[in-house]
Structures are given as structure tokens and as C-alpha cells.
Amino acid sequence: VKAVCEHGANLVLLQELFLGPYFCQSQEAACFGLAESDIDGNNPFISRMQDLAKLLNVVLPISVFERKNNTFYNSVVMIDGDGTNLGTYRKTHIPDGTGYQEKFYFSPGDTGFQAFDTKVGKIGVGICWDQWFPEAARSMALLGADIILYPTAIGSEPQDPSLNSADHWQRTMQGHAAANMVPVVAANRFGTEILLDSDGKEKQRIHFYGRTFITDETGAKIKEAQDGNDIISAEIDIEANRATRAAWGLFRDRRPELYGILRTKDGRLQM
């Protein structure tokens, strides 16, 4: 975070669950011990991040494995530049597949989508799998988000290492930026993480492909990381973007009374 702030950043996005390895490769009950409690109170880790945000005068969305009583969430705590804890977003869409067994660990979030009012503007944040859902990005845009953030952990598919979703992954979020005329920032893990069996032998691996990037309000990529050591930054003119977005009329011409089908699972409206 300090290194990025040397580039003049006033908002820094780190990867999903950056405190350690991506433990969701397998189902291990012991990993519930990694969860952080009281993240909206006196949690030592969050307090440390608040101190850092205040010291550097930087907005920090912090990805954390949250425990709330007997429920566990994949969450982001939004910390403003003065160190204020602005609240928590809990991941809405929870994936479940080989190497990405998040449903074992996390309940679906109950916060709804949010746009946090920070010192740099209104910031929306989704988490990883949320980035594949246009409804999530549109919801944050409707709430007034000036920038949409996605901390992420995505890479190879252990069941088929030939699959590479990197370009598809980027294009999906570029589409969100273009459709909502809101810049998008995605920060992904980079590197290979190996899961070992009880004998210490390799069971499976995921290569997180990085490709962290920043778009403008039209969805064009303006910066992209090449590997895990890259620091990328961009200046976003929020006021100019607001004016451009208003002039296009995309939100003026919406017809929400006709979008009831989006509230269904199978496209069938109840008569």
C-alpha cells in the first residue's frame, strides 16, 4: 500500500483474501479459524488498516474472511482516507467448483449492493464472482457509484488446465464499465498455489493469472498489470465522467417498470 501511495494514489485496491493463500481450493474445517470477527468494531487487523489509511490519507477497501456469530462471509470493509470504517459489503454470489469451493466457507451476503461515500467519490465494490453479473454492476451504478471495484482470485481451472478465462474475465467487466459509463478496477491474484494431500504430495494447483486492470468510463483498458510485481495506477476525473454519463442519457431512458423479468429465476413472470 505504501509503495502504491508513492505513485500518488488516493485509492488502493488489493486482491481478494490477500492475507494468505486461497484456502478455498479444498474443504478444510480448520480454515474457519482464519476468519476475522468484529470487523465493524475493534478487530486488530481492521484497526491496523484504519491506521494505515489515515497515515497515508488513502481509501482502502479491505478484503477479509468474516465471522459473524455462527455465519461466515467473504467481505470487504471500506475504510476512508481519514481511517473511518464506512461499513461492510458481503459477497453476494458464491461460486462452487473444482478449486473454487467457496460455498463450503461462505454464506451469500446479506448487505445488498452499496456505493460508499468516500473522500474520492462514491465507490461500489463487488467481490470476484460478483463481477460476472451485470445486475451487480448496474445496481452499484444506480446507487451513484463513480468507480466500481472488484478484488479477485481467479486463475486456471484444475479440472482442465487448458482453459484460460483471462480475456473473457476482462471483457465481462469492460462491458460493465461501458454499459454503465463507470470506470472499473479489478485486482487479481498472481502466481501458482499448490494444494498438498495428507502425504505432502501435490493434489492440485491453481495458477492465478493476474491481469489486474483499470478501465475508463467507456470500458477501454487504460492500464494493465503484466505480473504480480506490477503497480498500476490511473487518474480518474469523476466530475467529467458524471457529466458524460448524464449527457448520454442511459439512466434517463431506463424503463425499470418493464424489467420485472430480472426478478425471476427462469424468465417466467407470475401472473
ABEGO torsion letter per residue (X at the ends): XAAAAAAGBABBBBBBGAABBBAAABBBAAAAAABBBGAABABAAAAAAAAAAAAAGBBBBBBBBBBBEABBBBBBBBBBAAGBBAEBBBBABBBBBBGBBAAAABBBBAAEBBBBBBAAEBBBBBBEAAAABAAAAAAAAAAGBABBBBBBBBBBBAABAABBAAAAAAAAAAAAAAAAGBBBBBBBBBEBBBBBBAAGBBABBBBBAEGBBBBBAAGBBABBBABAABBBBBBBBAAAAAAAAAAAGAAAABBAAAAAAAABAAGBBBX
